[in-house]
Amino acid sequence: MKEIHYLKDMSQDEYYPTFLVDKIKVLLEGIVHYLAQEPHTLEAIQAKLDEITYGINDLVEEFEEHNSELETVARDSIAETVMDILQAYDIELDIEDALREREW
């Protein structure tokens, strides 16, 4: 299985508060745990990804309150992590679809 590097660029950049990066990581670890349990339909996986994306959306204001934001580097870092997860579990889902509910 391919190794998953969670939020590599965000983790290495002091612009992003560590505790907020960790909150996103916990959400992403949730999809990994979900996928590891049993096979799921693409629809079920998409629903879980939507749920995680809503959770990340809920953090936008908290990032702003800490003089940070989910901008290009953050978006790319999150997307790369999701792509790693999808590849690790051999799930063919376009990243734009996977993160279709994002507001960042």
N, C-alpha and C positions, 0 to 999 in steps of 0.2 A: 504494500500500500504506500502511496506517495505521502511523504511527510508534509504536514500542514504547518505553515508558518503564519501564525496569527498576527495580523496587523503589524507586519514588520516595520514599515516606514513610520507608522504612527508611534510605535513603541520606541523608536530611536530618535524621535523629535520632541524636544522639550516644550514645543508649542502646544502639545496635547497633554492635558493633565493625566497623569498615570492612572488615577482612580477612575477616570471616565473611559480611558482606553480599556481598562480592565472590565468595565461594565459591558462594553461592546464584545469583548472576548468571551465573557460568560454567555452572552446571547448566542454567539457563534458556536460555542462549545455545545450549546443546547441542540443545534441541528446535527452536530456530529453524533451526539448521544442518541438522538432520534433515529438517525440513519443506521447506526450500529445495531439497533434492536432487532430489526426484521426488514424484509423487503416492503417497500411502500410504492403506491402508484405515483406517477408524476404529479397528479392533481394533489395528492396528500402532501408530497414534498413541497410543491409550490405554496400550498396553504401554510405550511410550517415556515417557509422562507418569508412569506408575507407577514406572519406573526412576528418574526425576528426583525424584519424591516420596520414594522410599526414600533417595536421596542427601541430601535436605533433612532427613529424619528422623534420619539419622546425625549431623547437626550439632547436634541438640538439646542434648546434653551439653556440647559445646564452647561453645555460647552460655551455658549455665549456669555453666561454669567461668570465664567472663569477665563475670560479674554481669549477664547479660542473659538473655532468653528469647524464644521465638517465641510471643508472646501476640497479643492482638487486632490491634494495629497491624501487626505482622509478618504475621499470617495474611491480613489484608486486602491488604497490599502485595503479597504473593506471588500471591494470587488475582487481583488487578487486572492484574498483569503477565501471568499465564497467560491471562486473558481477552483482553488486548491481542494476545497471540500468536495465539490461536485466531481472533480477528476478522481479524487481518492476513492470515491464510491461508484465510479463509472456511471455517473448520471449525466445524460445528454440534455442539458437545459441551457439555453442562451442566457448570458449574464444579465442582459437587459430585462428579460422576462423574470429571472430569479429575483431581481431587485426592483421589480416594476412599481412597488408601492413607496419607494424612497422619496423623501421630500428634501434631500440634501444633495 
